[in-house]
Amino acid sequence: MDYIYYPKGVCSSKISVEISDGIIKKLVIDNGCSGNLQGITRLTEGMPVKEAIEKLKGIKCGSKSTSCPDQLSIALEKAWEQYKKQSA
């Protein structure tokens, strides 16, 4: 299942995630800090969706109330809900 999310309050402009069997199979994050986003992508691909959400949720960037990792957790929550509905 593919899901697209448009982050709010961060430099990233689009998150595309592919989920299969509860695992993040592919992740693409457009714009933002290239090195950090490459690291996040490599660390989360192959990880269970629920585990990634737990690890990333609530991370802040400086004085902002959110961050790219936090926005990814929101994208993953929404994608997971859609995935569960499609799998039911």
Backbone torsions as a table, in degrees:
resi	resn	phi	psi	omega
1	MET	NA	132.2	177.6
2	ASP	-103.6	143.7	-179.8
3	TYR	-140.8	139.2	177.5
4	ILE	-119.5	135.3	-179.6
5	TYR	-132.9	141.0	178.1
6	TYR	-108.7	104.9	-175.7
7	PRO	-62.9	157.7	179.4
8	LYS	-125.1	136.3	174.1
9	GLY	79.9	13.5	179.5
10	VAL	-135.7	173.1	-179.4
11	CYS	-72.5	-31.0	179.9
12	SER	-64.1	144.5	-176.8
13	SER	-113.2	-16.0	-177.8
14	LYS	-160.0	137.5	175.6
15	ILE	-122.9	124.2	176.5
16	SER	-116.5	127.0	-177.8
17	VAL	-131.7	140.5	174.6
18	GLU	-114.9	125.8	-179.4
19	ILE	-118.3	136.3	174.9
20	SER	-143.9	129.3	-179.9
21	ASP	54.2	35.2	177.4
22	GLY	78.0	9.2	-177.5
23	ILE	-115.8	142.2	174.5
24	ILE	-76.1	110.4	-178.1
25	LYS	-88.7	-38.7	-179.9
26	LYS	-148.8	140.6	-179.8
27	LEU	-138.3	130.7	175.8
28	VAL	-131.2	126.5	178.1
29	ILE	-119.5	120.9	-178.6
30	ASP	-91.0	134.9	178.0
31	ASN	67.5	176.9	-176.7
32	GLY	97.8	-168.4	-177.8
33	CYS	-77.5	107.0	-170.8
34	SER	-52.7	-51.2	-177.8
35	GLY	-61.7	-45.4	179.3
36	ASN	-62.7	-42.2	-177.8
37	LEU	-71.1	-33.9	174.4
38	GLN	-64.1	-40.6	178.5
39	GLY	-63.7	-46.7	179.1
40	ILE	-59.3	-44.0	-179.2
41	THR	-61.3	-49.8	-178.2
42	ARG	-64.7	-35.7	-179.3
43	LEU	-73.1	-31.9	-174.8
44	THR	-93.1	-25.3	177.8
45	GLU	-63.3	128.4	-176.5
46	GLY	92.9	-6.5	-178.7
47	MET	-91.3	145.0	173.0
48	PRO	-60.1	140.3	-178.0
49	VAL	-55.3	-47.6	-177.1
50	LYS	-60.7	-39.5	179.6
51	GLU	-65.1	-43.3	179.3
52	ALA	-62.3	-42.7	179.0
53	ILE	-58.9	-48.4	-179.1
54	GLU	-59.2	-40.3	-176.4
55	LYS	-75.0	-31.5	-171.6
56	LEU	-99.1	-24.1	-174.4
57	LYS	-61.5	130.1	173.5
58	GLY	90.3	-3.1	177.8
59	ILE	-68.8	135.0	-180.0
60	LYS	-110.9	156.5	177.8
61	CYS	-114.4	105.0	-178.1
62	GLY	57.8	-128.6	-178.7
63	SER	-88.7	-0.3	178.2
64	LYS	-71.4	154.6	179.1
65	SER	-83.9	-1.8	-178.5
66	THR	-145.5	-177.1	178.6
67	SER	-157.3	173.6	175.5
68	CYS	-61.4	-43.3	176.4
69	PRO	-61.9	-39.9	178.7
70	ASP	-64.9	-42.3	177.8
71	GLN	-64.4	-35.6	175.7
72	LEU	-62.9	-39.9	178.6
73	SER	-62.5	-37.3	178.0
74	ILE	-67.1	-44.1	177.6
75	ALA	-59.4	-43.0	-179.3
76	LEU	-66.5	-37.8	177.2
77	GLU	-61.5	-46.0	-179.6
78	LYS	-66.2	-42.1	178.7
79	ALA	-63.9	-40.2	-179.3
80	TRP	-63.8	-42.4	177.5
81	GLU	-60.8	-44.7	179.4
82	GLN	-65.2	-41.5	-179.9
83	TYR	-60.2	-44.5	-179.7
84	LYS	-64.3	-38.5	178.6
85	LYS	-65.2	-41.8	-179.5
86	GLN	-70.2	-29.6	-176.9
87	SER	-83.7	-13.9	-177.1
88	ALA	-75.9	NA	NA
